[in-house]
Amino acid sequence: MKVIVMLGLVSVALAAKLGVFLDDDPTTTTEVPKPYNFGFEVRDDNTTNYQNRAEVSDAEGRVKGSYSYVLPDGFVYTVTYEDNKDGQGLKSVVRKEPSGIDVIIPVPKQKKPVEFRSAAQLN
């Protein structure tokens, strides 16, 4: 128990010496959120890799967005989400719809078996 107390005191002393205070929370900020928007889309017919994402944020920190992807079952899944900063957290809705895409499922390449030889067989 004495060791734990001593380690705690040493940690506090080192943190104070370095100018770091234990009650500082680096995740809290008083800065105003900066609006942003971004998005991307992938359309690869050779691998049937289809996916996208878009998201926007405003000066109040509210976020809205969606992303979609096609899975091997041939359906496109779309997730829409938003956080209105009203204390209710992130709300999301998932939709599943037929994509009309014949998904290409890659066939694993056959590997050659490994041959083990003794040192005597190598000579």
MIKOL-376398 format. One record per atom (N, C-alpha, C): residue in three letters; x negated, y, z negated. Coordinates in steps of 0.001 Angstrom, whole numbers, padded with zeros to 6 digits, always signed. Each point is the difference from the previous one (the first is absolute). Layout:
BEGIN
ALAXYZ;...
END
This chain:
BEGIN
MET-000825-001190+000000;MET+000825+001190+000000;MET-000869+001253+000000;LYS-001105-000037-000780;LYS-000907+001140-000062;LYS-000617+000279+001370;VAL-000275-001080+000753;VAL-000601+000148+001328;VAL+000965+000715+000939;ILE+001271-000364-000070;ILE+000999+000617+000880;ILE+000145+001480-000322;VAL+000065+000341-001276;VAL+000103+001400-000406;VAL-001234+000764+000450;MET-001165-000604-000174;MET-001254+000650+000393;MET-000031+000227+001513;LEU+000415-001002+000793;LEU+000040+000160+001450;LEU+000969+001111+000398;GLY+001131+000087-000686;GLY+000961+001058+000278;GLY-000585+001376-000261;LEU-000707+000140-001111;LEU-000622+001287-000334;LEU-001091+000369+000999;VAL-000789-000983+000406;VAL-001050+000246+000991;VAL+000626+000429+001321;SER+001097-000663+000405;SER+000677+000351+001255;SER+000514+001428-000036;VAL+000615+000388-001113;VAL+000516+001370-000134;VAL-001147+000997+000052;ALA-001098-000311-000671;ALA-001151+000910-000009;ALA-000595+000148+001397;LEU-000130-001106+000714;LEU-000539+000067+001356;LEU+000936+000758+000939;ALA+001298-000250-000127;ALA+000965+000695+000851;ALA-000031+001497-000262;ALA-000089+000398-001260;ALA-000059+001421-000336;ALA-001288+000614+000521;LYS-001091-000746-000096;LYS-001292+000503+000480;LYS+000033+000212+001511;LEU+000712-000881+000723;LEU+000099+000116+001444;LEU+001082+000986+000437;GLY+000718+000568-000940;GLY+001040+000965+000349;GLY+001303-000669+000394;VAL+000179-001257-000345;VAL+001220-000729+000309;VAL+000787-000160-001291;PHE+001272+000288+000030;PHE+000826-000142-001176;PHE+000972-001140+000209;LEU+000217-000787-001014;LEU+000820-001191+000127;LEU+001454+000314+000318;ASP+000471+001205-000349;ASP+001400+000314+000288;ASP+000194+000541+001413;ASP-001093+000203+000744;ASP+000134+000420+001397;ASP+000474-001181+000829;ASP+001045+000212+000756;ASP+000527-001043+000874;ASP-000245+000428+001439;PRO-000939-000649+000691;PRO-000316+000425+001368;PRO+001152-000192+000975;THR+001024-000762-000384;THR+001119-000211+000925;THR+001033+001113-000081;THR-000041+000814-001050;THR+000942+001105-000086;THR-000616+001231+000632;THR+000829+000769+000638;THR-000491+001186+000682;THR+001047+001097-000053;THR-000458+001210+000027;THR+000926+001133+000042;THR+000046+000594+001399;GLU-000725-000610+000922;GLU+000000+000486+001379;GLU+001354-000250+000652;VAL+000372+000900+000881;VAL+001227-000160+000764;VAL-000262-001041+001085;PRO+000912-000974+000174;PRO-000205-001001+001050;PRO-000089+000654+001378;LYS-000880-000512+000814;LYS-000165+000529+001349;LYS+000817-000855+000962;PRO+000853+000640+000802;PRO+000786-000770+000975;PRO-000913-000715+000993;TYR+000436-001153+000434;TYR-000747-000737+001011;TYR+000964-000842+000809;ASN-000468-000474+001120;ASN+000716-001018+000762;ASN-001031-000808+000762;PHE+000302-001260+000173;PHE-000886-000856+000773;PHE+000803-001153+000562;GLY-000604-000670+000928;GLY+000644-001168+000580;GLY-000959-000746+000899;PHE+000344-001237+000301;PHE-000761-000791+000964;PHE+000914-001042+000605;GLU-000437-000524+001126;GLU+000765-001055+000660;GLU-000972-000946+000683;VAL+000273-001290-000110;VAL-000791-001030+000668;VAL+000937-000762+000922;ARG-000395-000125+001267;ARG+000761-000786+000990;ARG-001003-000838+000783;ASP-000156-001248-000407;ASP-000949-000892+000661;ASP+000774-001174+000585;ASP+000232+000038+001300;ASP+000760-001059+000657;ASP-000731-001331+000007;ASN-001334+000026-000003;ASN-000775-001248+000034;ASN+000152-000814-001279;THR+000170+000676-001125;THR+000122-000701-001276;THR+001390+000168-000612;THR+000858+000703+000665;THR+001335+000389-000505;THR-000102+000614-001396;ASN-001000+000849-000153;ASN-000172+000761-001241;ASN+000693+001345+000214;TYR+001154+000146-000599;TYR+000766+001233+000100;TYR+000279+000502-001408;GLN-000466+001199-000295;GLN+000254+000595-001306;GLN-000123+001516+000103;ASN+000629+000688-000945;ASN-000098+001447-000030;ASN+000252+000501-001405;ARG-000371+001245-000216;ARG+000263+000642-001286;ARG+000037+001504+000219;ALA+000894+000666-000726;ALA+000084+001454+000014;ALA+000370+000459-001405;GLU-000594+001109-000437;GLU+000297+000521-001335;GLU-000172+001504+000001;VAL+000868+000689-000752;VAL-000088+001449-000172;VAL+000150+000330-001480;SER-000616+001094-000389;SER+000108+000501-001365;SER+000181+001502+000075;ASP+000754+000559-000963;ASP+000197+001451+000005;ASP-000756+000649-001160;ALA+000128+001308-000130;ALA-000725+000756-001018;ALA+000460-000329-001414;GLU+001147-000645-000135;GLU+000493-000403-001314;GLU-000502-001393-000384;GLY-000691-000678+000916;GLY-000507-001341-000271;GLY+000964-001107+000364;ARG+001129+000357+000632;ARG+000945-001040+000428;ARG-000577-000715+001212;VAL+000221-001305+000058;VAL-000568-000829+001059;VAL+001107-000801+000663;LYS-000042-000075+001337;LYS+000901-000858+000773;LYS-000834-000711+001042;GLY+000371-001239+000285;GLY-000738-000707+001017;GLY+000638-001318+000370;SER-000631-000652+000955;SER+000449-001320+000420;SER-001161-000737+000658;TYR+000113-001324-000009;TYR-000942-000814+000754;TYR+000739-001226+000508;SER-000460-000504+001141;SER+000620-001156+000646;SER-001084-000949+000476;TYR+000373-001265+000091;TYR-000908-001002+000546;TYR+000815-001191+000468;VAL-000563-000731+000954;VAL+000630-001204+000527;VAL-000731-001195-000607;LEU+000776-000916-000585;LEU-000584-001193-000606;LEU+000167-001203+000926;PRO-000690-001095-000292;PRO+000088-001190+000855;PRO+001412-000552+000161;ASP+000931+000373-000873;ASP+001375-000492+000159;ASP+000749+000741+001107;GLY-000658+000970+000652;GLY+000605+000716+001115;GLY+000877+001175-000414;PHE+000042+000314-001263;PHE+000793+001134-000479;PHE-000899+001199-000260;VAL+000572+001172+000189;VAL-000696+001227-000366;VAL+000538+000432-001363;TYR-000913+000240-000910;TYR+000351+000432-001345;TYR-000337+001480-000120;THR+000947+000782-000452;THR-000207+001432-000167;THR+000296+000373-001445;VAL-000950+000652-000618;VAL+000149+000474-001370;VAL+000037+001526+000047;THR+001064+000589-000523;THR+000060+001452-000156;THR-000056+000292-001496;TYR-000691+001057-000343;TYR-000175+000313-001421;TYR-000021+001513-000195;GLU+000318+000398-001235;GLU-000100+001408-000358;GLU-000124+000154-001503;ASP-000680+001045-000381;ASP-000125+000388-001409;ASP+000329+001485-000053;ASN+001133+000326-000580;ASN+000457+001390-000060;ASN-000535+000752-001205;LYS-000874-000624-000774;LYS-000549+000616-001213;LYS+001107+000427-000963;ASP+001054-000833-000058;ASP+001123+000286-000896;ASP-000015-000916-001223;GLY-001120-000699-000203;GLY-000119-000880-001147;GLY+000540-001398+000238;GLN+000545-000258+001165;GLN+000543-001327+000291;GLN-000988-000899+000714;GLY-001161+000528+000334;GLY-001033-000815+000623;GLY+000210-000222+001482;LEU-000750-000930+000523;LEU+000030-000317+001419;LEU+001198-000867+000321;LYS+000778+000419+000981;LYS+001150-000784+000464;LYS-000334-000517+001389;SER+000301-001274+000238;SER-000298-000574+001313;SER+001131-000901+000468;VAL+000094-000124+001311;VAL+000992-000854+000644;VAL-000735-000805+001064;VAL+000291-001302+000071;VAL-000621-000877+000992;VAL+001060-000473+000976;ARG-000301+000138+001299;ARG+000889-000501+001044;ARG-000720-001103+000765;LYS+000753-001016+000398;LYS-000537-001104+000792;LYS+000868-000120+001238;GLU-000631+000133+001179;GLU+000742-000051+001257;GLU-000754-000865+001004;PRO+000724-000652+000903;PRO-000684-000760+001057;PRO-000837+000946+000848;SER-001193-000428+000366;SER-000883+000867+000779;SER+000095-000269+001496;GLY+000422-001205+000376;GLY+000009-000350+001415;GLY-001395-000302+000531;ILE-000951-000141-000879;ILE-001387-000251+000389;ILE-000329-001461-000250;ASP-000602-000643+000999;ASP-000519-001352-000192;ASP-001378+000141-000634;VAL-000066-000234-001276;VAL-001232+000204-000744;VAL-001012-001074+000360;ILE-001216+000451+000256;ILE-001103-000915+000288;ILE-000626-000402-001328;ILE+000006-001289-000260;ILE-000635-000505-001216;ILE-001297-000669+000423;PRO-001134+000548-000403;PRO-001279-000553+000452;PRO-000216-001426-000487;VAL-000595-000786+000859;VAL-000346-001377-000344;VAL-001430+000011-000521;PRO-000227-000558-001169;PRO-001369-000002-000534;PRO-000941-000764+000919;LYS-001204+000524+000156;LYS-001004-000676+000820;LYS-000490-001229-000740;GLN-000205-001062+000762;GLN-000529-001231-000582;GLN-001492+000174-000232;LYS-000420-000284-001196;LYS-001424+000080-000312;LYS-000638-001365+000189;LYS-001237+000029+000472;LYS-000738-001244+000150;LYS-000390-000494-001380;PRO+000079-001311-000200;PRO-000417-000534-001304;PRO-001496+000239-000210;VAL-000364+000218-001210;VAL-001401+000234-000344;VAL-000695-001339-000143;GLU-001154-000124+000655;GLU-000793-001228-000093;GLU-001082+000194-001045;PHE-000061-000906-000933;PHE-001047+000057-001015;PHE-001067-001025+000346;ARG-001233+000421-000068;ARG-001128-000888+000274;ARG-000982+000058-001166;SER-000572-001107-000236;SER-001031-000035-001058;SER-001294+000546+000575;ALA-000932+000300-000857;ALA-001291+000524+000439;ALA-000708-001020+000910;ALA+000194-001280-000289;ALA-000653-001037+000800;ALA+000557-000021+001420;GLN+001306+000301+000154;GLN+000613-000014+001331;GLN-000419+001204+000827;LEU-000453+001066-000635;LEU-000394+001189+000739;LEU-001346-000157+000668;ASN-000826-000936-000463;ASN-001343-000187+000591;ASN+000035-000884+001160;
END
